[in-house]
Amino acid sequence: MSQEENFEPKIVSFLCNWCSYAGADMAGVSRFQYPTNIRVIRVMCSGRVDPIIVLEAFINNMDGVMVLGCHPGDCHYITGNYYAEKRMDTLQKFFEILGVNPERLLLDWVSASEGERFANLVRDFIEKIKSFGPLRVDVPLKELQNRLVATRDAFSQQRMRWLINRERDLLESGNVFGERVNQDEFNKVKFEALTREYEKNRILNSIKSTALSVKEIAKTVALPPRDVVQNLIALEQNGLVTVSGIEGVHFKYRRLVS
């Protein structure tokens, strides 16, 4: 029997203290059976689960991540699960760009009294991940790690954190001038900004330890040379890269900060 046939997925589950964690406890008290593949992390609210934390889980070879919170309208902190929904939806959509199956990340709702629902969600999710296979099946492991790290670094950028965390305010209340943005317009701006930050971080990580030419960078990060040049200009202006030498007729670039 092959390793793939013996595959037991590694799952991390972030559970809201007030609802889903209590639901997990209810599942235990009620003796509802579910697999032991999950590793539970209790958080005060699903809204406290940052996309960066989810990405760290995948970087550390988790095959799937569950985020379970209170049902909409029942959040102990009023709007925490709304923010969780927006953040996880953004991350799932960006997974499609990375070549990672977005269904490896599950966001759902479990109340304190829904022990059976909790057990069913865990069983169904683990069976789904088993059908997908290990995370490395989606993308070769080394390339996957590079993509996930660049995505984590993109989500860590201050302007991206501001944009993602202000989504509800901008959609419902508008900007400082009271102008509201519709969802499609906001998504376009958000994903264009995320993609730019992702590309910059892919480039930065590719020249972290070795100086490379534009052609070599383009091959490493799978971007057109023109896009690499545009990103290098912006990165050089921000003091993040420099020309470290010339090989033949090609400039070699390296990262200035770790």
C-alpha positions in Angstrom: 0.0 0.0 0.0 1.4 3.4 -1.0 2.0 6.4 1.2 -0.9 8.2 -0.5 -3.3 5.3 0.4 -2.1 5.5 4.0 -2.5 9.3 4.1 -3.9 10.7 7.3 -4.3 14.5 7.0 -3.0 16.9 9.5 -5.7 19.4 10.4 -5.6 22.5 12.6 -8.9 23.8 13.9 -9.4 27.3 15.3 -12.5 27.3 17.5 -14.3 30.3 18.9 -14.4 30.2 22.7 -18.0 31.0 23.1 -19.7 28.7 20.5 -17.7 26.2 18.5 -15.3 25.3 21.3 -18.3 24.7 23.5 -19.8 22.7 20.6 -16.7 20.5 20.5 -17.0 20.0 24.2 -20.7 19.0 23.7 -19.6 16.5 21.1 -17.3 14.9 23.6 -19.9 14.9 26.4 -22.5 13.5 24.1 -20.1 10.8 22.8 -20.4 11.8 19.1 -17.4 10.2 17.4 -15.1 12.0 15.0 -11.5 11.4 13.8 -8.5 12.5 15.9 -6.7 14.2 13.0 -7.5 17.7 14.2 -5.4 19.8 16.5 -7.7 22.3 18.3 -6.6 25.9 19.0 -9.1 27.9 21.1 -9.5 31.6 20.2 -11.7 34.2 21.8 -13.4 34.9 18.5 -13.2 33.6 14.9 -12.6 37.3 14.0 -9.2 37.0 15.8 -8.0 34.3 13.3 -5.7 36.3 11.0 -5.0 35.1 7.5 -1.3 35.2 8.4 -1.9 32.5 11.1 -3.8 30.3 8.6 -0.9 30.7 6.1 1.6 29.8 8.8 -0.3 26.6 9.4 0.0 25.6 5.7 3.6 26.7 5.7 4.2 24.2 8.5 2.7 21.4 6.4 -0.9 21.3 7.6 -3.1 19.7 5.0 -6.2 21.6 6.0 -7.4 24.4 8.3 -10.8 24.7 9.9 -12.1 28.0 11.3 -15.4 27.5 13.2 -17.2 30.4 14.8 -20.6 31.5 16.1 -23.5 31.6 13.7 -24.1 35.0 12.0 -26.0 37.2 14.3 -24.9 35.3 17.4 -21.3 36.5 17.7 -20.4 37.3 21.3 -18.5 40.4 20.0 -21.4 41.3 17.6 -19.4 41.4 14.3 -16.4 39.2 14.8 -17.6 36.4 12.6 -18.4 38.9 9.8 -14.7 39.9 9.8 -13.7 36.2 9.8 -15.9 35.6 6.8 -14.4 38.4 4.8 -10.8 37.5 5.6 -11.2 33.8 4.9 -13.1 34.5 1.7 -10.2 36.7 0.6 -7.7 34.0 1.4 -9.6 31.2 -0.3 -9.9 33.3 -3.5 -6.1 34.0 -3.4 -5.4 30.2 -3.0 -6.8 29.8 -6.5 -3.9 32.1 -7.8 -1.4 30.0 -5.8 -2.7 26.7 -7.2 -3.8 25.5 -3.8 -7.3 24.0 -3.5 -9.4 26.7 -1.7 -11.5 23.9 -0.1 -8.5 23.0 2.1 -9.6 26.0 4.2 -13.1 25.7 5.8 -15.0 28.4 7.5 -18.3 27.4 9.2 -20.5 28.0 12.2 -21.2 25.8 15.2 -23.2 26.9 18.3 -22.5 25.7 21.8 -25.4 23.2 21.6 -24.4 21.7 18.2 -22.1 18.9 19.3 -23.4 16.6 16.6 -22.9 19.3 13.9 -19.3 19.8 15.1 -18.6 16.1 14.8 -20.1 15.9 11.3 -18.2 18.9 10.1 -14.9 17.4 11.3 -15.7 14.0 9.7 -16.7 15.5 6.4 -13.8 17.9 6.2 -11.2 15.1 7.0 -12.8 12.9 4.3 -12.6 15.7 1.8 -8.9 16.4 2.6 -8.2 12.7 2.3 -9.7 12.7 -1.2 -7.4 15.7 -2.1 -4.3 14.0 -0.8 -1.4 15.8 1.0 -0.9 19.5 0.5 2.2 18.8 -1.6 -0.1 17.2 -4.2 -1.5 20.6 -5.2 2.0 22.1 -5.9 5.5 20.7 -5.6 6.7 21.2 -2.0 9.5 23.7 -2.5 7.5 25.8 -4.9 4.5 25.6 -2.6 6.6 26.8 0.4 7.9 29.8 -1.7 4.4 30.7 -2.8 2.9 30.5 0.7 5.8 32.5 2.3 5.3 35.2 -0.3 1.6 35.2 0.3 2.1 35.5 4.1 4.5 38.4 3.5 2.0 40.1 1.2 -0.8 39.8 3.8 1.6 41.2 6.4 2.0 44.5 4.6 0.5 47.4 6.5 -1.5 48.7 3.7 -2.9 45.3 2.9 -3.9 44.7 6.5 -5.6 48.1 6.6 -7.5 47.4 3.3 -8.7 43.9 4.4 -9.6 45.0 7.9 -11.5 48.1 6.7 -13.6 46.2 4.1 -16.8 46.4 6.1 -16.5 50.1 6.9 -15.7 51.0 3.3 -18.6 48.9 2.0 -21.2 50.0 4.5 -20.2 53.5 5.7 -18.0 54.7 2.9 -14.7 56.6 2.9 -14.0 59.9 4.7 -16.1 61.7 2.1 -19.0 59.3 2.7 -18.5 57.7 -0.7 -19.5 54.0 -0.7 -17.6 51.4 -2.7 -19.5 48.4 -4.2 -18.2 44.9 -3.5 -17.0 44.3 -7.1 -15.0 47.5 -7.2 -13.5 46.7 -3.8 -12.6 43.2 -4.7 -10.8 44.4 -7.9 -8.7 46.9 -5.9 -8.0 44.4 -3.1 -6.9 41.5 -5.4 -4.8 43.8 -7.6 -3.0 45.1 -4.6 -2.5 41.6 -3.1 -1.2 40.3 -6.4 1.3 43.2 -6.6 2.5 42.6 -3.1 2.7 38.8 -3.7 4.8 39.3 -6.9 7.2 41.7 -5.1 7.7 39.3 -2.3 8.3 36.4 -4.7 11.0 38.5 -6.3 12.5 39.5 -2.9 12.6 36.0 -1.7 14.2 34.7 -4.9 17.2 37.1 -4.5 17.5 36.8 -0.7 20.6 34.6 -0.8 21.7 34.8 -4.4 22.0 37.7 -6.9 20.1 37.0 -10.1 19.5 38.7 -13.4 16.0 39.7 -14.6 15.8 36.7 -16.9 16.8 34.4 -14.0 14.3 36.0 -11.6 11.5 35.7 -14.2 12.2 32.0 -14.6 12.3 31.4 -10.9 9.1 33.2 -10.0 7.2 32.5 -13.3 6.6 36.1 -14.2 7.1 37.9 -17.5 10.5 39.8 -17.6 8.6 43.1 -18.1 6.7 42.6 -14.9 9.9 41.7 -13.1 11.6 44.9 -14.3 8.6 47.0 -13.1 8.7 45.4 -9.7 12.5 45.7 -9.4 12.2 49.5 -10.1 9.7 49.9 -7.3 11.7 47.7 -4.9 14.9 49.6 -5.7 13.2 53.0 -5.1 12.0 51.7 -1.7 15.6 50.6 -0.8 14.8 46.9 -0.8 17.0 45.7 -3.7 20.3 46.8 -5.3 22.4 46.0 -8.3 25.2 43.8 -7.0 27.2 43.4 -10.2 27.1 42.8 -13.9 27.5 39.4 -15.7 28.0 39.9 -19.4 25.4 42.4 -20.3 23.0 41.5 -17.5 22.6 43.3 -14.2 22.5 41.1 -11.1 20.1 42.1 -8.3 20.1 41.1 -4.7 17.9 41.8 -1.7 19.1 44.4 0.8 17.0 43.5 3.8 16.4 40.0 5.3 
